[in-house]
Amino acid sequence: MFQLILKNTKHTALVLGILGFSFVACQSNQAENTKISKKGVTTAVRTDTVSYKKQEIKKISQYFSENNGEIDTTYIQVSYPDFADSSMNSLINQTILLDGEQSIDQYTDNFIEGYGNFIEENEVNYNLPWSKITDVEVLMYTPQLITLKNMTYEYSGGAHGNTFELLNVYDLENYQKLALNTFISENKMKEFTKIAEKFFRKEEGLSDTASLEKSYFFENGKFALAANYGINKEGVFFHYNQYEIKPYAAGTTTVIIPFDAVQDVMTETGKNYIKQVKEYYHSTH
């Protein structure tokens, strides 16, 4: 059911209201997943074999805005894997609910309500629509390990939107999140960082002696690992989000350190995990 709502601004912008709208979709998924772009376009991408349904929830604001004859609206779209195992789904929730929300419904409602409050509390010439897209993907899966990625794009006013990727690695026997020192020995972390820097410089096209002070935000020009790490079938990888080590226009950086390059700095537990990863992919691919 639709309801027309008029809100007066200096230019009498047209605002339409919808009493309430949400869209939920799901699809079975074993070898493919859907990836959502910033504009909401879905494309098929290859993922590792794991059975789940891809759920999608979309909610839109009760306020539409009109500018030069074009109508737009604020919306939030969330897509995520839905497993038969409730413990797996709790990991998905941990990946999405970062600000203390109790459910994905609350997560979506908070964004829509935030825009509504902004419209009600501010006098604006043109009600710029907001948007938020969260897409959780299974990046790597074995019976022992899973790496999940939360990609979230958000625009809530300003010159441009912002995107972040959050990586989490979990043990699937006890459903516990694994810190980097599960794989890399704490007393060899400095050595590991030096190894990672070599791959970072190769990725960025830098020589071994090139300064990191001018073009990067590393403290005192000294390379540092991103807190955001994951495990895939090639190695340990780190993702630096926008603004983390570079200006916005320079984008993001992802660095992969192959397993073979870090064998000597790994814990025994880490070696066992990686052995399982290699065996799994050797037997299934």
Number of C-alpha atoms within 10 A of each C-alpha: 6 11 11 13 13 14 13 12 15 9 9 13 19 20 22 20 17 15 11 12 12 14 10 12 11 15 14 14 17 15 13 18 25 23 19 20 15 17 10 12 9 12 11 10 10 12 17 17 16 17 15 19 18 21 18 19 18 17 20 23 26 23 24 22 20 18 12 6 7 7 13 16 19 23 20 24 22 22 22 26 25 21 17 11 9 10 13 16 15 14 18 23 17 16 18 24 14 10 8 10 15 12 13 15 13 13 18 23 15 14 22 22 13 13 22 15 11 12 16 10 9 10 12 16 12 16 24 20 19 21 23 24 22 25 22 26 21 19 20 20 23 21 12 16 22 22 20 22 20 20 20 21 20 18 18 17 12 7 7 10 14 15 18 17 18 19 22 21 24 21 16 17 9 9 16 12 17 14 14 18 15 16 22 23 19 15 10 14 16 13 16 21 14 14 15 24 19 16 18 20 17 13 13 12 10 14 10 10 7 9 13 17 13 9 12 18 16 16 11 9 13 12 20 14 18 16 13 16 21 25 27 21 17 14 17 21 19 20 21 21 20 18 16 16 21 18 13 13 8 12 14 18 17 15 23 19 20 16 20 9 14 18 16 14 20 21 17 14 14 18 19 12 18 24 12 16 22 15 12 16 13 10 7 8 7
